[in-house]
Amino acid sequence: MITRKSAAEIARMRRAGRVVADVLALVEEELRPGVSTARLDALAEAYIRKAGATPSFKGYHGYPSSLCISIDREVVHGIPGDRVVREGQVVSVDAGAILDGWHGDAARTFVVGDAPPAVRDLVEATRRALDAGIAAAVPGNRVWDVSAAVEDVALGGGYGVVRPYVGHGIGTAMHEEPQVPNYRTKTRGIELAPGICLAIEPMFTLGSADVETRQDGWTVVTRDGSIAAHWEDSIAVTEQGPEVLTRP
């Protein structure tokens, strides 16, 4: 069921989204060679709880942490732990928070230190694809238009588009209808209208788009070992255009 949020409800989602934006900014400040992913997760959880919110991810279907931290060939759902970040790595950080019953959800991909131009281009293209998808989320367009805008950026750069994992509606649940693919589908999906809230999240790779899940049951990796990038924002469709809820 697709639910349209009122202005008051979007305002509450904006507050949750701000917590997520601040958490991602905090992680970016702390992200450097030698830092453990467990420390980043602990800092994020402490910030979320101090803000009066709770982590969306911790305990969700048994997920053990407050952040998803995915490195290099890992696409999504990497579990923080003892491993430390190294120079030149690509680190994708997905964060979620629940505040007063409403969710915010966003992800950023960071390059730690120096990396080959092709890797930096991938990360930048995935960010641009997110912005393109957001720009297409206007009243009268359909989900297909958002998906097409994202896919066009990938096609222009020759990147793989991960297909099993897609964007989604968001509100009082982290995952609501509709699904928001990062590629064109046979059906055009629902018509977008003011009050519809979406989490748009392109995931691109430098090689094949084929992925598999590691034995931990969570971490999704590229089958060919190619580098992946993941960007996400929660947005509200409004009469004035899309409003991003998870940026400062």
ZIWO-V995646 format. One line per field, one symbol per residue. ss: DSSP state (H for helix, E for strand, C for the rest). psi: psi as a letter, one per 30 degrees, with the letter a starting at -180 (. if undefined). burial: # if it has 16 or more other ideal C-beta (glycine too) atoms within 10 Angstrom, else .. A space follows every 50 residues. Layout:
ss->???
psi->???
burial->???
//
This chain:
ss->CCCCCCHHHHHHHHHHHHHHHHHHHHHHHHCCCCCEHHHHHHHHHHHHHH CCCEECCCCHHHCCCCEEEEECCEEECCECCCCECCCCCEEEEEEEEEEC CEEEEEEEEEECCCCCHHHHHHHHHHHHHHHHHHHCCCCCCEHHHHHHHH HHHHHHHCCEECCCCCEEECCCCCCEEEEECCCCCCCCCCECCCCCEEEE CCEEECCCCCEEECCCCCCEEECCCCCEEECEEEEEEECCEEEECCCC
psi->kkkkkleeeeeeeeeeeeeeeeeeeeeeefjlkfklfeeeeeeeeeeeef gglkkeejfjggkflflkjkkcfkelgkklbfklklkflkjkkkkkkkkh gkkkkllkkkkjbklkeeeeeeeeeeeeeeeeeeffilkflleeeeeeee eeeeeffglkjkefklallkcfkejlklkilglklflfalkklkfkkljk ikjllfbkfkllklffgejklkegglkllkkklklkklefakkkfhl.
burial->....#...##.#############.##...#...#.##.##.###.##.. #.######....#.################....#...###########. .###########..#...#..##.##########.####.########## #.##..#.####..#######..#.#.#.####.....#..#.####### ######..#.#......#####...#############...#####..
//
